[in-house]
Amino acid sequence: MKIVKLHRKLSSVLKLSLALFFSFSLSLSAQDKPSDEQVKAGKALFNMHCASCHKLDKKSTGPALSGVAERRDMDWLKAWIKNNNKLRASGDADAKAIYEEYGGVAMSVFEFLSDEQIEDIIAYTTVGDVKKAGAATAVQAVEAESTPSQVLPMIATVVVTLVLLALIGWVFLKSNNGFLKIVSTIVLVFLGVYFGFTALMSVGVDEGYQPVQPIAFSHKIHAGDNKIDCQYCHSSAKHSKTSGIPSVNVCMNCHKNISEVADDTKIDTKGKAYLDKEIQKVYEAAGWDSENLKYTGETKPVKWVRIHNLPDFAYFNHSQHVTVAGVKCQKCHGPVEEMDELYQYAPLTMGWCIECHKETEVNIAGNGYYKKIHEQLSQKYGVDKVTIAQLGGKECGKCHY
């Protein structure tokens, strides 16, 4: 009986101990788990101070920071973040090793961050981004390339033409009246000449041309959302005949550190997974090893498809328009900052150019040469402001020589 009672007492003590142990473990777990508010605050601080050089899941200018709290002591992290130079100067071996591993690039000093703010950042690197529940996965239908406003006039023109031709043909075949037959013949010849001439005049007019490019580059994201100036990429437009196609090295000025897009970024129905692969195409073209953060020397040309293409006998100089005249890119290329896929906005015909020259007034501000000739032409034409056409913008030799 004594043995049984002792066994029962030991069993009770063991159960109580296990209960206390699990309670204590759960309490510690609850204490160690960062709160949602802490993670949210940490993410904001991370994006503000860390994201330009660090990513959670891959190397960038600095190491990947996901789970860094498991690899380093919190006190060490605080010392490193606040002043890594001071920590290295103290002789800390880990600080020196990281400095040497990343090519001797010193991290910025963040002595203004409090201990609580650093703990918030570390909490975010521990938990990471929380995926939104119920994210849409269905692919939306692709919109038709031609809008109703473009299609309906075309259909109406074709229908009217066919009805008219059918009526003339019926009159020509059924009527015994020679006069009606002559009139029908003249009308048919006139229509043939008209539509034939219209067709010939549209040769080489590629308004609306929108080819598929080898890389899904969005002018809307770059020039629109991120406000990148057109001449950052097309730098020769201000001092050369052509605007130039930027080399992939220009892309790498930013994309060395930007290897993926934001979660909610889209081009039409194409989302993050697709667009991240497009950035990898830029890396392949530049010969950039995104894992080891160095160039391999193995480059590939990006075979962009040309959109705007004037005939060889027509001379156009970008610098004359951009620098001298101060013409905005949108005047000829349309609202580029709103285009995901670039297309030819204007017809770029001779008539279109001449109309622009007729309407555009000469800007004489700060230009003594134009001021003198402007006064002479103002007297000649009896106007206050001279247009480009009056300055010689309609002379054949300006564009054809």
C-alpha positions as CSV (number, residue, x, y, z in Angstrom):
1,M,0.0,0.0,0.0
2,K,2.8,2.4,0.8
3,I,4.4,1.7,-2.6
4,V,1.1,2.5,-4.3
5,K,0.6,5.7,-2.4
6,L,4.2,6.8,-3.2
7,H,3.6,6.0,-6.8
8,R,0.4,8.1,-6.8
9,K,2.2,11.0,-5.2
10,L,5.1,10.9,-7.7
11,S,2.6,10.7,-10.5
12,S,0.8,13.8,-9.2
13,V,4.1,15.7,-8.8
14,L,5.1,14.7,-12.3
15,K,1.8,15.8,-13.8
16,L,2.0,19.1,-12.0
17,S,5.6,19.7,-13.1
18,L,4.7,18.9,-16.8
19,A,1.7,21.3,-16.6
20,L,3.9,24.1,-15.1
21,F,6.6,23.4,-17.8
22,F,4.2,23.6,-20.7
23,S,2.6,26.8,-19.2
24,F,6.0,28.4,-18.9
25,S,6.9,27.4,-22.4
26,L,3.7,28.8,-23.9
27,S,4.3,32.0,-21.9
28,L,7.8,32.3,-23.3
29,S,6.6,31.6,-26.8
30,A,3.9,34.3,-26.5
31,Q,6.4,36.7,-25.2
32,D,9.0,35.9,-27.9
33,K,6.5,36.2,-30.8
34,P,6.5,39.8,-32.1
35,S,3.2,41.6,-32.1
36,D,1.5,42.7,-35.4
37,E,2.0,46.4,-34.4
38,Q,5.8,45.7,-33.9
39,V,6.1,44.0,-37.2
40,K,4.2,46.7,-39.0
41,A,6.4,49.4,-37.5
42,G,9.5,47.4,-38.3
43,K,8.5,47.0,-41.9
44,A,8.1,50.8,-42.3
45,L,11.5,51.4,-40.7
46,F,13.1,48.6,-42.9
47,N,11.7,50.1,-46.1
48,M,12.9,53.6,-45.0
49,H,16.4,52.8,-43.9
50,C,17.4,49.2,-45.0
51,A,15.6,48.2,-48.2
52,S,18.0,50.1,-50.5
53,C,20.8,47.7,-49.6
54,H,19.1,44.7,-48.0
55,K,16.5,42.1,-48.9
56,L,14.9,39.5,-46.7
57,D,15.5,36.4,-48.8
58,K,18.5,37.2,-51.0
59,K,21.8,39.0,-51.0
60,S,21.9,42.5,-52.3
61,T,24.5,45.2,-51.5
62,G,24.4,43.6,-48.0
63,P,23.5,40.2,-46.7
64,A,19.9,38.7,-46.6
65,L,18.3,39.7,-43.3
66,S,15.6,37.1,-42.9
67,G,16.1,35.3,-39.6
68,V,19.1,37.4,-38.7
69,A,18.0,37.3,-35.0
70,E,18.8,33.5,-35.1
71,R,22.3,34.1,-36.3
72,R,23.3,37.1,-34.2
73,D,22.8,38.3,-30.6
74,M,20.5,41.2,-30.2
75,D,23.0,43.4,-28.4
76,W,25.5,42.7,-31.2
77,L,22.9,43.7,-33.8
78,K,22.1,46.9,-32.0
79,A,25.8,47.8,-31.8
80,W,26.3,47.0,-35.5
81,I,23.3,48.9,-36.8
82,K,24.0,52.0,-34.7
83,N,27.7,52.3,-35.6
84,N,29.3,49.5,-37.5
85,N,32.6,51.5,-37.8
86,K,32.9,51.7,-34.1
87,L,32.2,48.0,-33.7
88,R,34.9,47.1,-36.2
89,A,37.3,49.5,-34.5
90,S,36.8,47.6,-31.3
91,G,38.3,44.5,-32.9
92,D,35.0,42.5,-33.2
93,A,35.9,39.6,-35.5
94,D,32.4,39.1,-36.9
95,A,32.1,42.8,-37.8
96,K,35.4,42.7,-39.6
97,A,34.5,39.5,-41.4
98,I,31.2,40.9,-42.8
99,Y,33.0,44.1,-43.8
100,E,35.6,42.1,-45.8
101,E,33.0,39.7,-47.3
102,Y,31.1,42.6,-48.9
103,G,34.1,44.2,-50.5
104,G,34.9,46.7,-47.8
105,V,31.6,48.7,-48.2
106,A,30.8,50.3,-44.9
107,M,27.1,50.3,-43.9
108,S,25.5,53.7,-43.0
109,V,25.5,54.7,-39.4
110,F,22.0,54.7,-37.7
111,E,22.8,56.1,-34.2
112,F,19.5,58.0,-34.3
113,L,17.6,54.7,-34.1
114,S,16.4,53.8,-30.6
115,D,16.8,50.2,-29.2
116,E,13.0,49.8,-29.6
117,Q,13.1,50.8,-33.3
118,I,15.9,48.3,-34.0
119,E,13.9,45.6,-32.2
120,D,11.0,46.4,-34.4
121,I,13.2,46.0,-37.5
122,I,14.5,42.7,-36.3
123,A,10.9,41.6,-35.5
124,Y,10.0,42.3,-39.2
125,T,13.0,40.3,-40.4
126,T,12.0,37.4,-38.3
127,V,8.3,37.3,-39.3
128,G,8.6,38.8,-42.8
129,D,5.8,39.9,-45.0
130,V,2.3,38.5,-44.2
131,K,0.5,37.4,-47.4
132,K,-2.9,38.8,-47.8
133,A,-5.6,36.2,-47.5
134,G,-7.9,35.7,-50.5
135,A,-5.5,37.1,-53.1
136,A,-6.9,37.1,-56.5
137,T,-5.5,34.4,-58.7
138,A,-7.8,34.4,-61.7
139,V,-6.4,35.8,-64.9
140,Q,-8.6,38.5,-66.4
141,A,-9.6,38.4,-70.1
142,V,-7.3,40.3,-72.4
143,E,-9.1,43.4,-73.8
144,A,-9.5,43.7,-77.6
145,E,-6.8,45.8,-79.3
146,S,-9.3,48.0,-81.1
147,T,-11.8,49.9,-79.1
148,P,-15.5,50.4,-80.3
149,S,-14.7,54.0,-81.2
150,Q,-12.1,52.8,-83.7
151,V,-14.0,49.8,-85.0
152,L,-17.5,51.2,-85.6
153,P,-16.4,54.0,-88.1
154,M,-14.5,51.4,-90.1
155,I,-17.4,49.0,-90.2
156,A,-19.8,51.8,-91.2
157,T,-17.5,52.9,-94.0
158,V,-17.2,49.4,-95.4
159,V,-21.0,48.8,-95.3
160,V,-21.8,52.1,-97.0
161,T,-19.2,51.4,-99.7
162,L,-20.5,47.9,-100.4
163,V,-24.1,49.1,-100.6
164,L,-23.1,51.9,-102.9
165,L,-21.1,49.5,-105.2
166,A,-24.0,47.0,-105.2
167,L,-26.5,49.8,-106.2
168,I,-24.2,51.1,-109.0
169,G,-23.6,47.5,-110.3
170,W,-27.4,46.9,-110.3
171,V,-28.0,50.1,-112.3
172,F,-25.3,49.3,-114.7
173,L,-26.6,45.7,-115.4
174,K,-30.3,46.4,-115.4
175,S,-30.7,49.8,-116.9
176,N,-31.0,50.3,-120.7
177,N,-30.3,54.0,-120.2
178,G,-26.9,54.9,-121.7
179,F,-26.6,58.0,-119.6
180,L,-27.0,56.1,-116.4
181,K,-24.4,53.6,-117.5
182,I,-21.9,56.4,-118.2
183,V,-22.6,58.0,-114.8
184,S,-22.3,54.6,-113.1
185,T,-18.9,54.0,-114.9
186,I,-17.7,57.5,-113.8
187,V,-18.7,56.9,-110.2
188,L,-17.0,53.5,-110.2
189,V,-13.8,54.9,-111.6
190,F,-14.0,57.8,-109.1
191,L,-14.5,55.4,-106.1
192,G,-11.6,53.2,-107.4
193,V,-9.3,56.1,-107.6
194,Y,-10.4,57.5,-104.3
195,F,-9.9,54.2,-102.3
196,G,-6.8,53.3,-104.2
197,F,-5.2,56.7,-103.4
198,T,-6.3,56.4,-99.8
199,A,-4.7,53.0,-99.6
200,L,-1.5,54.3,-101.1
201,M,-1.4,57.3,-98.8
202,S,-1.6,55.0,-95.8
203,V,1.5,53.0,-96.8
204,G,4.2,53.6,-94.1
205,V,1.7,55.3,-91.7
206,D,1.9,53.1,-88.6
207,E,-0.2,55.1,-86.2
208,G,-1.2,52.7,-83.3
209,Y,1.7,50.3,-84.1
210,Q,2.4,48.3,-80.9
211,P,4.8,45.4,-81.4
212,V,5.6,42.9,-78.7
213,Q,9.0,43.6,-77.1
214,P,11.5,41.0,-75.9
215,I,11.3,42.5,-72.3
216,A,8.0,43.7,-70.8
217,F,9.2,47.3,-70.1
218,S,6.5,49.6,-68.7
219,H,6.9,53.3,-69.3
220,K,4.0,53.8,-67.0
221,I,5.9,52.3,-64.1
222,H,9.2,54.0,-64.8
223,A,8.2,57.4,-66.2
224,G,4.8,57.6,-64.6
225,D,4.8,56.0,-61.2
226,N,8.6,56.5,-60.4
227,K,8.9,59.9,-62.2
228,I,12.1,58.9,-64.1
229,D,12.9,61.7,-66.6
230,C,12.7,60.6,-70.3
231,Q,16.2,61.9,-70.9
232,Y,17.7,59.8,-68.1
233,C,17.4,56.8,-70.4
234,H,17.2,58.6,-73.8
235,S,20.1,61.0,-73.0
236,S,21.1,61.7,-76.6
237,A,17.7,63.3,-77.4
238,K,18.9,66.7,-76.2
239,H,22.2,66.9,-78.2
240,S,21.8,64.4,-81.1
241,K,19.7,63.6,-84.2
242,T,18.4,60.4,-82.5
243,S,17.0,59.9,-79.0
244,G,19.0,56.7,-78.7
245,I,18.2,53.3,-77.2
246,P,19.6,53.1,-73.7
247,S,22.1,50.4,-73.1
248,V,21.3,47.7,-70.5
249,N,24.0,49.3,-68.3
250,V,21.6,52.2,-67.8
251,C,19.0,49.7,-66.6
252,M,21.5,48.2,-64.2
253,N,22.1,51.6,-62.5
254,C,18.8,50.9,-60.6
255,H,18.2,47.1,-61.1
256,K,21.5,46.1,-59.5
257,N,19.5,46.6,-56.3
258,I,15.9,46.1,-57.6
259,S,15.6,42.5,-58.5
260,E,11.8,42.2,-58.0
261,V,8.7,44.3,-58.2
262,A,6.3,45.2,-55.4
263,D,3.6,42.6,-54.7
264,D,0.8,44.6,-56.2
265,T,2.6,45.6,-59.4
266,K,0.9,44.7,-62.7
267,I,1.2,45.2,-66.4
268,D,-2.3,44.4,-67.8
269,T,-3.0,41.0,-66.3
270,K,0.7,40.1,-65.7
271,G,1.6,40.1,-62.0
272,K,4.7,39.9,-59.8
273,A,5.9,36.4,-60.8
274,Y,5.9,37.3,-64.5
275,L,7.5,40.7,-64.0
276,D,10.3,39.4,-61.7
277,K,11.3,37.0,-64.6
278,E,11.4,40.0,-66.9
279,I,14.0,41.6,-64.6
280,Q,16.0,38.4,-64.8
281,K,16.1,39.0,-68.6
282,V,17.9,42.3,-67.9
283,Y,20.4,40.5,-65.7
284,E,21.0,37.9,-68.5
285,A,21.6,40.7,-71.0
286,A,24.0,42.5,-68.7
287,G,25.8,39.4,-67.6
288,W,24.9,40.0,-63.9
289,D,25.1,37.2,-61.4
290,S,22.4,38.2,-58.9
291,E,23.4,35.5,-56.4
292,N,27.1,36.4,-56.2
293,L,26.5,40.1,-57.0
294,K,29.1,40.4,-59.8
295,Y,29.3,40.6,-63.6
296,T,30.2,37.4,-65.5
297,G,31.2,39.0,-68.7
298,E,28.7,36.9,-70.7
299,T,26.3,39.5,-72.2
300,K,23.4,39.2,-74.6
301,P,21.9,41.9,-76.7
302,V,18.3,42.9,-76.1
303,K,16.6,42.8,-79.5
304,W,14.2,45.7,-79.1
305,V,11.6,46.1,-81.9
306,R,11.7,49.6,-83.4
307,I,8.4,51.5,-83.2
308,H,8.9,55.0,-84.6
309,N,10.6,54.9,-88.0
310,L,10.7,57.8,-90.5
311,P,11.5,57.3,-94.2
312,D,15.2,57.7,-95.2
313,F,14.4,60.8,-97.3
314,A,12.9,62.6,-94.3
315,Y,15.4,64.4,-91.9
316,F,14.4,64.8,-88.3
317,N,16.7,66.1,-85.5
318,H,15.7,65.4,-81.9
319,S,18.0,68.1,-80.4
320,Q,16.5,70.8,-82.7
321,H,13.1,70.1,-81.2
322,V,14.0,69.1,-77.6
323,T,16.7,71.6,-76.8
324,V,16.2,74.5,-79.2
325,A,12.4,74.5,-79.4
326,G,11.7,73.0,-76.0
327,V,9.2,70.5,-77.4
328,K,8.0,68.0,-74.8
329,C,8.3,64.3,-75.6
330,Q,4.6,63.8,-75.3
331,K,3.9,66.2,-78.2
332,C,5.0,63.5,-80.7
333,H,5.0,60.3,-78.6
334,G,1.8,60.9,-76.6
335,P,1.2,60.2,-72.9
336,V,4.2,57.8,-72.6
337,E,4.0,58.0,-68.8
338,E,0.6,56.3,-69.0
339,M,1.6,53.5,-71.4
340,D,2.5,50.0,-70.1
341,E,3.3,48.9,-73.7
342,L,4.6,51.7,-75.9
343,Y,2.8,52.3,-79.2
344,Q,3.1,54.9,-82.0
345,Y,0.8,57.7,-80.9
346,A,1.0,60.1,-83.9
347,P,0.9,59.4,-87.7
348,L,4.2,61.1,-88.2
349,T,3.2,62.1,-91.7
350,M,4.4,65.2,-93.6
351,G,1.0,66.9,-93.2
352,W,1.0,66.2,-89.4
353,C,4.5,67.8,-89.1
354,I,3.5,70.9,-91.2
355,E,0.3,71.5,-89.1
356,C,2.5,71.5,-86.0
357,H,4.9,74.0,-87.6
358,K,1.9,76.2,-88.5
359,E,0.6,76.2,-85.0
360,T,3.8,76.4,-83.0
361,E,5.1,79.9,-82.2
362,V,8.8,80.6,-82.0
363,N,10.2,80.9,-78.5
364,I,12.6,83.9,-78.6
365,A,13.3,84.0,-74.9
366,G,17.0,84.3,-74.3
367,N,17.9,84.0,-77.9
368,G,19.2,87.1,-79.6
369,Y,19.3,85.5,-83.1
370,Y,15.6,84.6,-83.0
371,K,14.7,88.0,-81.6
372,K,16.2,89.9,-84.5
373,I,14.7,87.7,-87.2
374,H,11.4,87.6,-85.3
375,E,11.1,91.3,-85.6
376,Q,11.8,91.2,-89.3
377,L,9.3,88.4,-89.9
378,S,6.7,90.0,-87.7
379,Q,6.8,93.1,-89.9
380,K,6.7,91.0,-93.1
381,Y,3.7,89.0,-92.1
382,G,2.0,91.6,-90.0
383,V,1.8,89.4,-86.9
384,D,2.8,89.7,-83.2
385,K,4.3,86.2,-82.9
386,V,5.9,84.3,-85.7
387,T,5.3,80.5,-86.2
388,I,7.8,77.9,-87.1
389,A,6.2,77.7,-90.6
390,Q,6.8,81.5,-91.1
391,L,10.4,81.0,-89.9
392,G,11.0,78.5,-92.7
393,G,9.4,75.4,-91.3
394,K,7.5,74.7,-94.5
395,E,10.6,74.8,-96.8
396,C,11.2,71.5,-98.5
397,G,15.0,71.7,-97.9
398,K,14.4,71.7,-94.1
399,C,13.4,68.1,-94.1
400,H,14.4,66.8,-97.6
401,Y,17.8,67.4,-99.0
